[in-house]
Amino acid sequence: VWWDFEDCDIPAGIPATNVSNNIISGLRTRGFKGPVSIDAYGDTWQLSRSTQEALASTGISLHHLPSSRKNLASDRTLMLDLVLWTVDHPPPAHLFVISTDSDLSSALHSLRMKNYNVLLACNSHSASPALLAAASVVWQWGKLARGEGLVAQ
């Protein structure tokens, strides 16, 4: 799982310790089995120390990218890590991106055309049609993070 936590932040009132389990529950509800790793990208300085510790305690790997570089660095770093992962994981394989950034749509569409199963969680009210079309399964991020929207569209 590649999560842009600035684009899709933790909804208010949700303990950070619940997010990982809710993401995994969403995957299990859809029948996805196997190991799950979650990498989160963004400016970790914008997260409280307790939130950072809570996320890390659930196995989420935090990748610090300063806000001043967010527009380029976060997306590029997330995409680079995703592409590097595909080198070791040929299709068919599942990949799950949590982001609303339309800049990812072309790359995700290409991966889907190469027989990767592209899963997406996003803020659907602000996601571009191209981003939504690049995924084979879509969750509404706020609901998934709260453990409510476990059945994807």
Contacts in CASP RR format, 6 or more apart in sequence:
PFRMAT RR
TARGET T0000
AUTHOR 0000-0000-0000
METHOD contacts of the structure
MODEL  1
VWWDFEDCDIPAGIPATNVSNNIISGLRTRGFKGPVSIDAYGDTWQLSRS
TQEALASTGISLHHLPSSRKNLASDRTLMLDLVLWTVDHPPPAHLFVIST
DSDLSSALHSLRMKNYNVLLACNSHSASPALLAAASVVWQWGKLARGEGL
VAQ
1 23 0 8 1.000
1 36 0 8 1.000
1 37 0 8 1.000
1 38 0 8 1.000
1 39 0 8 1.000
1 96 0 8 1.000
1 97 0 8 1.000
1 98 0 8 1.000
2 39 0 8 1.000
2 41 0 8 1.000
2 78 0 8 1.000
2 81 0 8 1.000
2 82 0 8 1.000
2 95 0 8 1.000
2 96 0 8 1.000
2 97 0 8 1.000
2 98 0 8 1.000
2 99 0 8 1.000
3 23 0 8 1.000
3 38 0 8 1.000
3 39 0 8 1.000
3 40 0 8 1.000
3 41 0 8 1.000
3 60 0 8 1.000
3 97 0 8 1.000
3 98 0 8 1.000
3 99 0 8 1.000
4 40 0 8 1.000
4 41 0 8 1.000
4 42 0 8 1.000
4 74 0 8 1.000
4 75 0 8 1.000
4 78 0 8 1.000
4 97 0 8 1.000
4 98 0 8 1.000
4 99 0 8 1.000
4 100 0 8 1.000
4 101 0 8 1.000
5 40 0 8 1.000
5 41 0 8 1.000
5 42 0 8 1.000
5 47 0 8 1.000
5 98 0 8 1.000
6 41 0 8 1.000
6 42 0 8 1.000
6 43 0 8 1.000
6 46 0 8 1.000
6 67 0 8 1.000
6 70 0 8 1.000
6 74 0 8 1.000
7 74 0 8 1.000
7 98 0 8 1.000
7 99 0 8 1.000
7 100 0 8 1.000
7 101 0 8 1.000
7 123 0 8 1.000
8 98 0 8 1.000
8 99 0 8 1.000
8 100 0 8 1.000
8 121 0 8 1.000
8 122 0 8 1.000
8 123 0 8 1.000
8 141 0 8 1.000
8 142 0 8 1.000
8 145 0 8 1.000
10 16 0 8 1.000
10 19 0 8 1.000
10 51 0 8 1.000
10 145 0 8 1.000
11 142 0 8 1.000
11 145 0 8 1.000
11 146 0 8 1.000
14 145 0 8 1.000
14 146 0 8 1.000
15 54 0 8 1.000
16 50 0 8 1.000
16 51 0 8 1.000
16 54 0 8 1.000
16 55 0 8 1.000
16 58 0 8 1.000
17 54 0 8 1.000
17 55 0 8 1.000
17 57 0 8 1.000
17 58 0 8 1.000
18 145 0 8 1.000
18 147 0 8 1.000
19 55 0 8 1.000
19 58 0 8 1.000
19 60 0 8 1.000
19 145 0 8 1.000
20 38 0 8 1.000
20 55 0 8 1.000
20 58 0 8 1.000
20 59 0 8 1.000
20 60 0 8 1.000
21 58 0 8 1.000
22 144 0 8 1.000
22 145 0 8 1.000
22 146 0 8 1.000
22 147 0 8 1.000
22 150 0 8 1.000
23 36 0 8 1.000
23 38 0 8 1.000
23 96 0 8 1.000
23 98 0 8 1.000
23 121 0 8 1.000
23 144 0 8 1.000
23 145 0 8 1.000
24 36 0 8 1.000
25 147 0 8 1.000
25 150 0 8 1.000
26 139 0 8 1.000
26 144 0 8 1.000
26 147 0 8 1.000
26 149 0 8 1.000
26 150 0 8 1.000
26 151 0 8 1.000
26 152 0 8 1.000
27 36 0 8 1.000
27 96 0 8 1.000
27 119 0 8 1.000
29 150 0 8 1.000
29 151 0 8 1.000
30 137 0 8 1.000
30 151 0 8 1.000
30 152 0 8 1.000
32 94 0 8 1.000
32 119 0 8 1.000
37 61 0 8 1.000
38 59 0 8 1.000
38 60 0 8 1.000
38 61 0 8 1.000
39 60 0 8 1.000
39 61 0 8 1.000
39 63 0 8 1.000
39 78 0 8 1.000
39 81 0 8 1.000
40 55 0 8 1.000
40 60 0 8 1.000
40 61 0 8 1.000
40 62 0 8 1.000
40 63 0 8 1.000
41 63 0 8 1.000
41 65 0 8 1.000
41 74 0 8 1.000
41 77 0 8 1.000
41 78 0 8 1.000
42 63 0 8 1.000
42 64 0 8 1.000
42 65 0 8 1.000
42 67 0 8 1.000
42 70 0 8 1.000
42 74 0 8 1.000
43 64 0 8 1.000
43 65 0 8 1.000
43 66 0 8 1.000
43 67 0 8 1.000
43 70 0 8 1.000
44 52 0 8 1.000
44 62 0 8 1.000
44 64 0 8 1.000
45 64 0 8 1.000
45 66 0 8 1.000
45 67 0 8 1.000
46 67 0 8 1.000
47 55 0 8 1.000
52 62 0 8 1.000
55 62 0 8 1.000
56 62 0 8 1.000
63 77 0 8 1.000
63 81 0 8 1.000
65 73 0 8 1.000
65 74 0 8 1.000
65 77 0 8 1.000
66 73 0 8 1.000
75 99 0 8 1.000
75 101 0 8 1.000
75 103 0 8 1.000
75 104 0 8 1.000
78 97 0 8 1.000
78 99 0 8 1.000
78 104 0 8 1.000
79 104 0 8 1.000
79 107 0 8 1.000
82 95 0 8 1.000
82 97 0 8 1.000
82 107 0 8 1.000
82 111 0 8 1.000
83 107 0 8 1.000
85 95 0 8 1.000
86 93 0 8 1.000
86 95 0 8 1.000
86 111 0 8 1.000
86 116 0 8 1.000
91 114 0 8 1.000
91 115 0 8 1.000
91 116 0 8 1.000
92 115 0 8 1.000
92 116 0 8 1.000
92 117 0 8 1.000
93 116 0 8 1.000
93 117 0 8 1.000
94 116 0 8 1.000
94 117 0 8 1.000
94 119 0 8 1.000
95 111 0 8 1.000
95 116 0 8 1.000
95 117 0 8 1.000
95 118 0 8 1.000
95 119 0 8 1.000
96 119 0 8 1.000
96 120 0 8 1.000
96 121 0 8 1.000
97 104 0 8 1.000
97 108 0 8 1.000
97 118 0 8 1.000
97 119 0 8 1.000
97 120 0 8 1.000
97 121 0 8 1.000
97 135 0 8 1.000
98 120 0 8 1.000
98 121 0 8 1.000
98 122 0 8 1.000
98 141 0 8 1.000
99 120 0 8 1.000
99 122 0 8 1.000
99 131 0 8 1.000
100 122 0 8 1.000
100 123 0 8 1.000
100 126 0 8 1.000
100 127 0 8 1.000
100 131 0 8 1.000
100 141 0 8 1.000
101 131 0 8 1.000
102 127 0 8 1.000
102 128 0 8 1.000
102 130 0 8 1.000
102 131 0 8 1.000
104 131 0 8 1.000
104 134 0 8 1.000
105 128 0 8 1.000
105 130 0 8 1.000
105 131 0 8 1.000
105 133 0 8 1.000
105 134 0 8 1.000
106 130 0 8 1.000
106 134 0 8 1.000
108 118 0 8 1.000
108 120 0 8 1.000
108 131 0 8 1.000
108 134 0 8 1.000
108 135 0 8 1.000
109 130 0 8 1.000
109 133 0 8 1.000
109 134 0 8 1.000
111 118 0 8 1.000
112 118 0 8 1.000
112 134 0 8 1.000
112 135 0 8 1.000
112 136 0 8 1.000
117 136 0 8 1.000
117 137 0 8 1.000
118 134 0 8 1.000
118 135 0 8 1.000
118 136 0 8 1.000
118 137 0 8 1.000
119 135 0 8 1.000
119 136 0 8 1.000
119 137 0 8 1.000
119 138 0 8 1.000
119 139 0 8 1.000
119 152 0 8 1.000
120 131 0 8 1.000
120 132 0 8 1.000
120 134 0 8 1.000
120 135 0 8 1.000
120 137 0 8 1.000
120 138 0 8 1.000
120 139 0 8 1.000
121 138 0 8 1.000
121 139 0 8 1.000
121 140 0 8 1.000
121 141 0 8 1.000
121 144 0 8 1.000
122 131 0 8 1.000
122 132 0 8 1.000
122 138 0 8 1.000
122 139 0 8 1.000
122 140 0 8 1.000
122 141 0 8 1.000
123 140 0 8 1.000
123 141 0 8 1.000
123 142 0 8 1.000
124 132 0 8 1.000
124 138 0 8 1.000
124 140 0 8 1.000
124 141 0 8 1.000
132 138 0 8 1.000
137 152 0 8 1.000
137 153 0 8 1.000
138 152 0 8 1.000
138 153 0 8 1.000
139 149 0 8 1.000
139 150 0 8 1.000
139 152 0 8 1.000
139 153 0 8 1.000
140 149 0 8 1.000
142 148 0 8 1.000
143 149 0 8 1.000
144 150 0 8 1.000
END
